[in-house]
Amino acid sequence: MDFIKVKDLEVYANHGLFEEEKKLGQKFLISAEIGLNFRDCAISHDLDKSIDYGKLSHELKEVFTEKTEDLIETLVYKLVKHIFDNYEIAKTVEVEIKKPWAPINLPLDTASVRLFKKKRHFYIGMGTNMGNREEYLEKALEEMEKAGLKILDKSSVIETKAWGVEDQADFLNRVVKVESFEDPIDVLHILQKIEIDLDRVRIKKWGPRTIDLDVLFVDREIIYTDELIVPHPFIEEREFVLESLNELIPTYYHPILNKKISKLYEEVKK
């Protein structure tokens, strides 16, 4: 991967928790490192195929100074988001903000906050069997986009019998591929909030629901935490999930089972 870096851009602004910081202002140093591929730019001599670090520096200053914030954690997130939102070519972004004049009454060089994010592809399973099912699917997609999850691809909507607890109404299901710089656990929290906003109530495991949003795969990562398990458990047993995945990514290898989606789909239909 190639990198473009802006180091210690000096900006004077009125950020901080204390009223004196907001009133008097202070110096901040901003550094940004962006991972991308600038081969095409290097060969074609076309700067539009890379990132103009001069233009980027002015943008960072503008975003940094447009609104007073209490925390530099807020500011570093805003800068990372701005870069990803405005430069499709960016694959990774690391931003550091230093406060050389941090009011801590101790000798130090600088206090700083640093944030690193990278783009990932997420495969999200969607299901609904309550109310206006089509509307819930569409509304969930709209809310994902609003939350910054970029929809890249969508499978067809299929109607299937309930899985796990069969004595309930049929489901509409689909799988969507999204891109995000948010960490997997944060994507999970975004999806859980969307479920709540769309009237999801968890009463019975695998019971009826207005909307169900599951993280199925995250690139080829394996994640096992108390909150999130990826690949999602039971994928290989759920024909409705594999049917949609097979439409989108038939040659994708399950990173634990080491089998193609097309093979898993073939096996579950027997």
Beta strands, then each sheet from edge to edge (+ up, - down):
strand 1: 2-13
strand 2: 26-36
strand 3: 92-99
strand 4: 111-118
strand 5: 120-128
strand 6: 150-154
strand 7: 158-160
strand 8: 171-180
strand 9: 212-218
strand 10: 223-224
strand 11: 229-230
sheet 1: 1+ 2- 3+ 4-
sheet 2: 6+ 8- 5+ 9-
sheet 3: 6+ 8- 7+
sheet 4: 10+ 11-
end
